[in-house]
Amino acid sequence: AVLALDLERRVRELTGQHDTTFAYHGGLDDSRKTELAERFRQGAQWLIISSPEAACTALARPLEASAAEGRLDLLAIDEAHIVAEWGDAFRPAFQTLAGLRRRILSRAPKDRRPVTVMLTATLDDYGLKTLRRLFHGDRELLVSAQVTRPEPSWWMSHCRTEKDKRERFLEACRHLPRPLLVYTSLHTSQQSTNVQRVRAWLAAAGLASVASVAGNVSAGKRQQSVRGLRLADDMADDLDIVV
């Protein structure tokens, strides 16, 4: 949902359509989801941003209907390398998209078939072969602009006790640049350092501009955390750290 909402924000800034909903995500109530899907089916909605799961289920019929009427111009798959990396088991909807695309192409008039665009900055040979196998077409244009990007540096420290871990962690938080993202293991696990414990460490150290995002957090709170990291709202809502 966070990626979809960020794409929606960028579309709004580019088009000036600040009140238009483009992202179909779990944070919308059922009536808004239905309205958005129906607007797209009728041609009143020129763009819809969704997860692969939503595209292959709730949005499948609106997409096919739009294609059948010759109104679907473009299918864009962002972060397309995930089709190969995640699609086998973790999130199979990434590869189910290929079947949806075939149905869409079969229903569209021959002279109004949508173009498929797959975008990624991280593609290896296996990923390229997978995309070619699943999303093959009559024509193909591959644009590659390889850029050497700076790699993250890895700093590791073995902590013998929980106290040692807390002190090393807080020392890192005081020296690393902001905004800062902190990843824990399972957010409710009692066997390891969880989200609540890290929040308590930060609060005790006097670090107050902090929020937490876990798997059970609403899309609205996720969006609020993203805006806080971007310093996009009131100064009181700015965030230094998200756990």
C-alpha positions as CSV (number, residue, x, y, z in Angstrom):
1,A,0.0,0.0,0.0
2,V,2.8,2.4,0.8
3,L,4.3,2.1,-2.7
4,A,0.9,2.5,-4.3
5,L,0.2,5.6,-2.2
6,D,3.6,7.1,-3.1
7,L,2.9,6.5,-6.8
8,E,-0.5,8.2,-6.3
9,R,1.2,11.2,-4.7
10,R,3.6,11.6,-7.6
11,V,0.8,11.3,-10.2
12,R,-1.2,14.0,-8.4
13,E,1.8,16.3,-8.3
14,L,2.5,15.7,-12.1
15,T,-1.2,16.1,-13.2
16,G,-2.5,18.6,-10.6
17,Q,-5.4,16.2,-9.9
18,H,-4.9,16.4,-6.2
19,D,-8.4,15.2,-5.2
20,T,-8.5,12.2,-7.5
21,T,-8.0,8.7,-6.1
22,F,-5.7,6.5,-8.3
23,A,-4.5,3.9,-5.8
24,Y,-6.7,0.8,-5.1
25,H,-5.5,-0.5,-1.8
26,G,-6.6,-2.1,1.5
27,G,-7.1,1.3,3.2
28,L,-10.1,2.1,1.1
29,D,-13.5,1.1,2.4
30,D,-15.6,-1.3,0.2
31,S,-17.8,1.5,-1.2
32,R,-14.8,3.5,-2.4
33,K,-13.2,0.4,-3.9
34,T,-16.4,-0.4,-5.8
35,E,-16.7,3.1,-7.0
36,L,-13.1,3.2,-8.2
37,A,-13.4,-0.1,-10.1
38,E,-16.6,1.0,-11.7
39,R,-15.2,4.3,-12.8
40,F,-12.3,2.5,-14.4
41,R,-14.7,0.0,-16.1
42,Q,-16.8,2.9,-17.5
43,G,-13.7,4.9,-18.8
44,A,-14.1,7.7,-16.3
45,Q,-10.9,6.8,-14.6
46,W,-7.8,7.1,-16.8
47,L,-5.3,5.4,-14.4
48,I,-5.5,2.9,-11.6
49,I,-2.6,1.7,-9.4
50,S,-3.0,-1.6,-7.6
51,S,-1.2,-4.6,-6.2
52,P,-1.0,-7.8,-8.4
53,E,-3.4,-9.5,-6.0
54,A,-6.1,-6.8,-6.6
55,A,-5.5,-6.7,-10.3
56,C,-6.0,-10.5,-10.6
57,T,-9.2,-10.6,-8.4
58,A,-11.4,-7.5,-7.8
59,L,-10.1,-5.5,-10.8
60,A,-9.8,-8.4,-13.3
61,R,-13.3,-7.9,-14.8
62,P,-13.0,-4.1,-15.1
63,L,-9.7,-4.5,-16.8
64,E,-11.0,-7.1,-19.2
65,A,-14.1,-5.0,-19.9
66,S,-12.0,-2.0,-20.6
67,A,-9.8,-3.9,-22.9
68,A,-12.7,-5.5,-24.8
69,E,-14.0,-2.0,-25.5
70,G,-10.6,-0.9,-26.8
71,R,-10.0,1.6,-24.0
72,L,-7.1,-0.1,-22.2
73,D,-3.9,1.5,-23.6
74,L,-1.2,0.4,-21.1
75,L,-0.3,-2.3,-18.6
76,A,2.7,-1.2,-16.5
77,I,4.4,-3.5,-14.0
78,D,6.8,-1.7,-11.7
79,E,9.6,-3.5,-9.9
80,A,9.2,-6.3,-12.5
81,H,12.2,-8.3,-11.2
82,I,9.9,-9.3,-8.3
83,V,7.9,-11.5,-10.8
84,A,10.9,-13.9,-10.8
85,E,12.0,-13.4,-7.2
86,W,8.7,-13.6,-5.4
87,G,6.3,-15.1,-7.9
88,D,7.2,-18.7,-7.5
89,A,5.9,-19.1,-3.9
90,F,5.8,-15.9,-1.7
91,R,3.4,-13.8,-3.8
92,P,2.2,-15.9,-6.8
93,A,0.0,-13.1,-8.0
94,F,3.1,-11.6,-9.6
95,Q,3.1,-14.5,-12.1
96,T,-0.6,-14.8,-12.2
97,L,-0.5,-11.3,-13.9
98,A,0.8,-13.1,-17.0
99,G,-2.5,-15.1,-17.3
100,L,-4.5,-11.9,-16.7
101,R,-2.5,-10.2,-19.4
102,R,-3.2,-13.0,-21.9
103,R,-7.0,-12.8,-21.2
104,I,-6.9,-9.0,-21.7
105,L,-5.0,-9.3,-25.0
106,S,-7.4,-11.9,-26.3
107,R,-10.4,-9.8,-25.5
108,A,-9.0,-6.5,-26.9
109,P,-9.6,-5.6,-30.6
110,K,-6.5,-6.4,-32.6
111,D,-5.8,-2.8,-33.4
112,R,-6.4,-1.7,-29.8
113,R,-4.3,-4.2,-27.8
114,P,-2.6,-2.5,-24.8
115,V,1.1,-2.2,-24.7
116,T,2.9,-4.0,-21.8
117,V,5.7,-2.1,-20.1
118,M,7.8,-3.7,-17.4
119,L,10.1,-1.5,-15.3
120,T,13.0,-2.4,-13.0
121,A,16.4,-1.2,-12.0
122,T,17.4,-4.7,-10.8
123,L,17.3,-7.4,-13.5
124,D,19.5,-10.4,-13.9
125,D,19.6,-13.0,-16.7
126,Y,17.2,-15.3,-14.9
127,G,14.7,-12.5,-14.3
128,L,14.9,-11.4,-17.9
129,K,14.3,-15.0,-19.1
130,T,11.3,-15.4,-16.7
131,L,9.7,-12.1,-18.0
132,R,10.2,-13.2,-21.6
133,R,8.7,-16.6,-20.9
134,L,5.6,-15.2,-19.0
135,F,5.0,-12.0,-20.9
136,H,6.0,-12.9,-24.5
137,G,4.5,-10.9,-27.3
138,D,4.7,-10.3,-31.1
139,R,7.3,-7.6,-30.6
140,E,9.8,-6.7,-27.9
141,L,11.8,-3.6,-27.1
142,L,14.4,-3.9,-24.4
143,V,15.9,-0.6,-23.0
144,S,18.8,-1.1,-20.7
145,A,20.6,1.7,-18.9
146,Q,23.0,0.1,-16.5
147,V,24.3,2.4,-13.9
148,T,26.8,1.7,-11.2
149,R,25.1,2.6,-8.0
150,P,26.7,3.0,-4.6
151,E,26.2,-0.1,-2.5
152,P,25.2,0.0,1.2
153,S,28.0,-0.7,3.7
154,W,27.4,-3.4,6.3
155,W,28.5,-2.9,9.9
156,M,28.0,-5.8,12.3
157,S,28.4,-6.1,16.0
158,H,27.9,-9.3,18.1
159,C,26.0,-8.4,21.3
160,R,26.3,-10.8,24.2
161,T,23.4,-9.4,26.3
162,E,20.2,-7.5,25.7
163,K,21.8,-4.5,27.5
164,D,24.7,-4.6,25.2
165,K,22.4,-4.7,22.2
166,R,20.3,-1.7,23.4
167,E,23.4,0.4,24.0
168,R,24.9,-0.4,20.6
169,F,21.6,0.3,18.9
170,L,21.1,3.7,20.6
171,E,24.7,4.6,19.7
172,A,24.0,3.9,16.1
173,C,20.7,5.9,16.2
174,R,22.6,8.9,17.5
175,H,25.2,8.8,14.8
176,L,23.4,7.6,11.6
177,P,21.9,10.3,9.3
178,R,18.1,11.0,9.4
179,P,15.6,9.9,8.4
180,L,16.3,6.5,9.7
181,L,14.5,3.2,9.2
182,V,14.9,0.5,11.9
183,Y,13.9,-3.1,11.0
184,T,13.1,-5.7,13.7
185,S,12.1,-9.3,13.5
186,L,8.5,-10.3,13.9
187,H,6.7,-7.3,15.4
188,T,5.1,-9.2,18.2
189,S,7.8,-11.8,18.8
190,Q,8.8,-12.3,22.4
191,Q,11.8,-14.4,21.4
192,S,13.7,-11.5,19.9
193,T,13.8,-7.7,19.8
194,N,10.3,-6.6,18.6
195,V,8.8,-3.3,17.5
196,Q,7.4,-2.3,20.9
197,R,10.7,-3.0,22.7
198,V,12.6,-0.8,20.2
199,R,10.1,2.0,20.6
200,A,10.6,1.8,24.4
201,W,14.4,2.0,24.0
202,L,14.1,5.1,21.8
203,A,11.6,6.8,24.2
204,A,13.8,6.1,27.2
205,A,16.7,7.7,25.3
206,G,14.7,10.8,24.7
207,L,14.1,10.2,20.9
208,A,10.6,11.4,20.4
209,S,10.1,11.9,16.7
210,V,9.4,8.2,16.1
211,A,6.7,6.1,14.6
212,S,6.2,2.4,14.0
213,V,4.9,0.5,11.0
214,A,4.1,-3.3,11.2
215,G,2.1,-5.7,9.1
216,N,-1.1,-5.0,11.0
217,V,-0.9,-1.2,10.7
218,S,-3.6,0.5,8.5
219,A,-2.7,2.0,5.2
220,G,-3.5,5.5,6.5
221,K,-0.9,5.2,9.3
222,R,1.6,3.9,6.8
223,Q,1.0,6.9,4.6
224,Q,1.2,9.2,7.6
225,S,4.6,7.7,8.4
226,V,5.9,8.2,4.9
227,R,4.7,11.8,4.9
228,G,6.4,12.3,8.3
229,L,9.7,11.0,6.9
230,R,9.4,13.3,3.9
231,L,8.7,16.3,6.2
232,A,5.6,16.9,4.1
233,D,3.1,18.2,6.7
234,D,3.2,20.3,9.8
235,M,6.6,20.4,11.7
236,A,5.0,18.7,14.7
237,D,4.4,15.6,12.4
238,D,8.0,15.3,11.2
239,L,9.7,12.0,11.9
240,D,13.3,11.1,12.4
241,I,12.9,7.4,12.9
242,V,10.3,4.8,11.7
243,V,10.6,1.3,13.3
